């Protein structure tokens, strides 16, 4: 049995996945280079390429 916190996190992930799918349907998938540039900007240039989320 999962803890209430784990269950809540899973619901949040599922909801986020749904929002992303809806966005992609309307606007197309995100450009990987643009995502990498934003990530670098937000993290001060640190790269986590190859690291699974």
N, C-alpha and C positions, 0 to 999 in steps of 0.2 A: 504494500500500500504506500502511495506517495504522500509526503507531507503536504499540508495545505499550501505552504509557500511554493513547493515544487509544482503543485497543480496550478497555482496562480501564474507562475512563470511560463508554464506550458501554454496556458490560455493566452497570455500576452504574446508569446511567440507565434501562436496560430493566428491571432488577430493581425499581427504585423505582417505575416506572410500573405494574408488575405488582402491587406491594404496595398502591399507591394505588387501583387498580381493584378489588382484593379488598376493601379497606376500604370503598370507596364502595358496593360490592354489599351489604355487611352493614349499614352505617350510613347510607347515602345520601350524596350529595355534600356537600362542606364548604360552609358558609355564607360567601359572599364577604365580608360585613361582619365576621364573626368572624375570618376570615383576615386582613383588613386591620388589625383591631385588634391581633391578635397580632404581625403584622409591624411595626406602629408601635411596639409595646412593646419588641420585640426590637432594633429599629434606632434607638431613641431618638426616634421620631416622624418619621423621614425617610420620605418617600413616593417610591416609584418607580413610581407608577401609569402605565400606558401603556408601560412598558419590558418588552420580551420577555425571557424567561429563556433 
